[in-house]
Amino acid sequence: MRLSIVLVFISNLLFAQDTLDLKLSGLVDVDDERYGYVIDIQIVDSVVFGYSLMTGEHMPATKSKITGSYNPLNELLAIKEVEVVKKEVLGDSDEFCFLHSSLSPAFRNNIKTFTGSFIGYLADGSQCATGQVDLLTEEEIRNAMKTISRSKKETTKINLSDNEEFDIIVNDENLIIELWDAGIYDGDIVSLFVNKIKVVDNLTLTKERKIIPVKLLSGLNKIVLKAENKGRYNPNSSKIKINGIENIYEITNTVKENNKTIITVMCN
């Protein structure tokens, strides 16, 4: 079984003496099936510990403990899942495939990434998967945001309501999404899916914009925003700003609880 991961950094690197906090998120590809994957770790004196979260359309969310090491000289990051700490449905943990990965910095098309191979192991030590890991650092995300802010683009404003759809064409697989409350702050909660992968889970919207880097597939992509509640004032209201290569799309969503809006993105 071939397994590959595409991950992107989505949080700050916080330094406190010899402590480094990292949060990474992205996708796991298993035989053409895609799963959401988040790693939230802390590094203290080169020792790594924390958790991973894997989700998918046809699987429950699974949280696992992570251990490993980090070499600040060559930035080599070695991580491995060692224990399932939360699983939403009953099942045999002996059948869970624990990811072990060793990542090092590399440059691809002048973009710094962290890349390396990984192997998945069952609890009995037998191998269950192999593949490749690619990470995008927060620095590259900031650079992308600066490039977007400097570029002269037209802003297209769209209004969507219950189960409405809108189509967008972009020329780059790397997309930056911004998500925030569109109206009075009243506790609106949303979830965001990209190609059926939950990339934002039950986020309470505020005026502060959440920055979400997304890596698209070539061809059609589906971005779905689901209203998890109606907030204090019905309906659930939110705004999504999508920065493409040639245009900026600012989409206002006003939907009832448990309804959604759908954005189809064609990536050339």
N, C-alpha and C positions, 0 to 999 in steps of 0.2 A: 504494500500500500504506500503510495507516494503522498507525502504531506508537505505543504509549503505554507509559509506565513508571510504576510505583508503587514508590518506594524508601523505606527507613527507615534512619535512623542506628542503628548498633548498637555503637559503640565510643566511648571517651573522647576529648575534645578536649584534647590535650596541648600546653601552651604552653612554649616554651623560647626566650626572646628573640623573634625574628620567625619562629619555626617553629610550624606547626600541623599535626598529624596527624589525618586523617579517614578513617573506614572506613564506607561506606554499603552497604546491601544491600536487595534488593527484587525486583521482577518487571518483565519486559518483555513487553508484549502485542503480538503481530503477527498480524493477521487471525484473531483468536480463539485463537491459539496462545500459550501462556505459557512464558517462559524465566526462569530464575534469573539475577540480575545483582548483582555485587558490585564496588564501587569502593574501592580502597585507595590513598589519595593523601597526599602531604606538600606543604605550602605553605611556601616559604622566601622571605621578602621579596616576597610577593605572587605568586610564580611557582609554578605547580602542576605536579607530576610524580608519576607512580605507575602503577598498573595496574588493569585491569578484568578480571573473569572472568564469562563468560556460559555457562550450562549449560541443558540442556533434556532432555526425555524422549527425543526423537528426534534429538538433535544432540550432538556431542562437546563437552567443555569447551574453551573458547577464551579464552586470556589475551591481552590487548592492552595496549600502552603508552598512557598518558594524559599529555597536556600541557594547559596552560591558564593561567588567571590568577584572582586573587582580590582584590577590593577591600574592605578592612576597614571603610571608611567606610559603604558601603551594603550590605555583605555579598553583593555580586554574585559568583557563582562561575561561571566559564566553563571548560568542559572539552571535550576532543575526543580520541577514539581515533585514533592515528596509525600504529600498526604491530601486526601480529599477532606475538606472541613465542612462543606455544605453542599447538599444535592437536593433539588426540589422534589424529586420522586425517588422511591425506593429502587435500589438496584445493587448489583454486586460490584463493590469498589475494586475487586481484584481484576475486573475487566476494563478498568479505566486506564487510558494511555497517558502516562506522565511524560511531559516534554522536558528534554535536556538539551540546552543550547549553549554554544560558545560564540560570542559576537565580538567583532573587532571593527575599528573605523576604516572606511574606504571612501574613495571618491568616484562618482559616476556622473558623467556629463557635468563636471564642476559642482556637483551637489554632494555634500558629505552625508554618508549613510553609515549605519552600523549593520554589518552583514556577517553571516556565518551559517554553517550547517547545524542541524539538530537531529536528535534521535528520540523516538518515543519508546518508553518501556512500560510493560505491565508490572504489577506488584511482585510477580515471581521472578523478575529480572529479564524476561524474554523480550525481544525487540518487537514493537508493534507498528512503528512508522519511521520514516526518514524524510528529510526535506531541507529547505533553505529559509533563512530569516533575513529580512531587510527592514531596517529602521530609519526613520527620518527624524533628525534632531530638532529640538525646539528652536535652535538658531536658524535652521533652514525655514521653519514656519514663520519666524519673525521677518526673515528676509523676503519671503513671499508676500507677507502682509505689507511690507514697505514698498515693494514693487507695485502691488495693487493700488496702494494709496497714491503713488506718484503718477500712475498711468491716467491718461485722459479717456474716460469711458462714459458712455451714455448710461444713465440709470433708468431702467424700465420698471414701473410700479404696477403691481398686479394685486387684485383682491380675489381671494378664494374662500368659498364656504363649504358646507358639508359635502364630502366626497367629490369635489370638483378637481379637475386635472389641468395641468399646464405643462407645455413642452418647451425645453431649452436646448440649444445646440452650443457645445463648447469644443475647443480645439486642444485641450490639455487634460490629461488624466488626473492631475493634481488640482483639487478644488478646495476652496476655503468657504465654509458656511458660518454665518453668524446667526444666533438665535436669541431673542429677547421678548419681553412683554410688549404687546402693541398698544395696550390701553392703560386703564387704571390698574395699579398693582393690587391684585386681589387673590393671589394664591393659585393662579392657573398652573396646572401641571401637564407636561407633555412628554412624549417619547418620540424619538426620531430613528427611522429605519433607513438604511441604504442597502439596496439589493437584498432585502429581507433580514439584514443584520441590524440588531438594535445597537446603535452607536451612542444614543443618549437615552438613559433609563429613568423615567419618572422625575424629570427635572422641574423644579418649581421656578417659574419664570420671574425675573426681576428686570429692572431697567439696565442692569449690567449685562453686556453681551457675552454669550458663551461662544468661544471660537472653536470650530470643529474642522480639522483638516481631514479631507476625504480623498481616497485614491479610487478613481473610477475604472470600470472595465471598458475596453474598446467596444463601441456600439451602444446599445440601449442600457440605461441605468434607471432604477426607480428609487426616488426619495419620498418617503411617506412620513408625514407628521400626524401623530395620533393625539387627540385630546383625552387625557386620562381623567379629567374632572371638568366641572363647569366653573370652578372658582367661586368667589363670593357673588359675582355678578355674571349671569349667563349672557352670551355664550363664552367659551374659552377663546381668548384672543392672543395671537402671537405674531411675531414678524420673523421672517427668514430673509437674510441677505446672502445671495450667492454670487461670488466673484468669479466670473469666467474670464477668458482671455480678452474678449472684445467688448463685453457688456457686463453691467452689474444689474442684477435682478433683486428688487426689494418686494417681497411677497407678504401681504397681510392676510392672515388666516383667522377666520371667525367661524368656529365649529362647535357643535353640541358635544356633550360628553360621549366618549367612545367612538365618535366619528373621526374622519381624517381628511386630509388633503394630500394630493399626489402630484409630484413633480417628476416628469420624465426627462432625463438628461441624455441627449445623444452626444457621445464623445467620439469625435472624428479621429 
